[in-house]
Amino acid sequence: MLQSIFKRLLNRSSASANLVTAKQQARSLTEGEINLARSVFGDSLRLDDVQLKTAWWVLKHYAVSPNGHIYFHASDWIDDFSQAPLGKQGWLIHELTHVWQLQQGLKVVRGAIIDRRYNYVLEMGKPFLKYGIEQQARMVQDYFVRRQRGQYCQDLAGCIPFLVV
């Protein structure tokens, strides 16, 4: 049911939405963004088909990745996350984690609606996939930001299975 709702939203034309005030945008990942993604996911994430898009139905300061593409509110559009501040780069990595989850066959939309917990406590021996959908994405985002700042992140590196370390 949730997938059908998202499909209707994704297929709905901007002209019929009556809520669109900004031009819809879409693009592939830039070379810099691909390099950021590869530095975390290596080859475990297929990036060729990933599109960044704006959508009228996405709330400001949110992004969603229901189908392997990442949707933003028009006011949150960034031309190249690799040239953006670290917090925005971490946001991209978070959303790319949802794309990775989809590619692994996880029910991202359902999981994100049922379990909205972003905060996590690392538990020794607990497999990555036993954490919630948003917790997984936050863990990868935290790893990326800490690594970029030169901070300790080995605790996360030991839990996240696909990391390039």
N, C-alpha and C positions, 0 to 999 in steps of 0.2 A: 504494500500500500504506500509506504513512504517513497519507494522508488518511483511509483507512478506519479505521485505528487511532484517530485523533483523533475521528472521527465516533462510533465506539463509546463512547469515553470521554465525549464530550459528551452522548450520549443516555442514558447509564447513569444510572439513578435513584439519588439519594443514599441511599435506603432499602436498595438492594441493595449499596451499596458497603461497608458495615460499617466504614468508616473515618471516617465523618463524625461529628464530635463537636460542631461548631458549626453554627449555622443557616446555610443557604445564602442568599446575598444576590445581588441583581442590581438594577441601576439604569441609567438613561440618564446621559449626561454632564450635569453641572450647568451653569448659565449661566456661572459663573466658569471652569469647565474648557473650555467651548466658546470663551470669549474667549481663554484661553491658547492653545488649538489654532489658532484663527484668526490669532493674532499670529505664528504660525510658518508654518502651511500655507496661509493665505488660504482661497480657495475650492477648492483642489486636493484637499482631503480631505472626503469626504462623511461627516458626523458624525451625521446623523439616526438611523441604525439602530445606531450603536455602543453596546454595552452593556458595563458593567463588572460582572463576576460573580466569585463565589468558586467554587472547585471543589476537591474533596477530593484530586484527583490532582496539584495544583500544589504544588511544594516551597515551603517557607518562603523568603521573600526573593527569590522568582522571580515572574515573570509570563509568560504566553504569550498569543499572539494568533493562533491557528491559522485562524480563520474570520471575522475582522472584528470579533470581540468580544475583550475583554481579560479574562483569567482570572487571579485571584490566590489565594494561600492565604488561608484565613479570617483568620489572625492578621495579615495584611498589609492588610486592608480599610481603606480611607480613605473617609470620607463625602463629602469634597470636596477634591480635590487642589489646587484653587486657593487653599485656606486652609491648606495643608500647607507645611512647609519647602521651600526651593528644591530640595533633592536629590530629594524625592518628586515635585515638579512635573516635574523633569527625567525621572524614571522614567516618568511618564505620557506625556511627549512622545516618549520612546524607543519605548514600546509603540504609540503612535499612528502612529509612522513605520512600524511593521510593518503596521498597518491600511492606511496609504497604499500600501505595497508590494503588498499583496493587491489593492487596488483598481486597481493598475496592471497586474495580471496576473502579478506575480512569484511564484515558488514559494517562499513564505516558510518553510514547515515544512521542506521538503527542503533549502533553502539554509541554514537555521539549524543543521540537524543535520550537514550535510556540512562546513560551514565555520563554526566557532564563534569565529573571531577577532573580537574587539571592538576591539583596538588597530589604529590605522591611521597611515599616514604620507601626508599630502597630497602628491600629485604634480601639478605644474603640467600642465594639459591633460588629466588623467585624468578621464573622465566619472564622475559620481556613481554611475551604475548599474554601473560596472566594479568598484566596491568590493563587498565581501561584504555579505550581508544585515545582519548584526550591526554591521559597520563603518558602514554607512549610518545605522543607527539611533543609534549612538554619536555620529556626526558631528552629527546633528541635535540630539541631547541636549546635546552640548558647546556647539554654537552657542547654544542656548536659555539654558543656564546662564551662559555668558560674557556674552551680551547682557544678561541680567537683572542681572548684577553690574557692568555698565558696562565690561567688559573687551574687549580687541580680539577681534573675531570676523570681520573682513572676509575673512580667508583662507578660512574655511568658507562664508561667504555667497557667495563666488565659485564655489563648487563645487556647492552644493545648489540644484537647479533651481527649486524651488517656493517658496522663502523669501519672506516679506513683509519687505522691508527699508525 
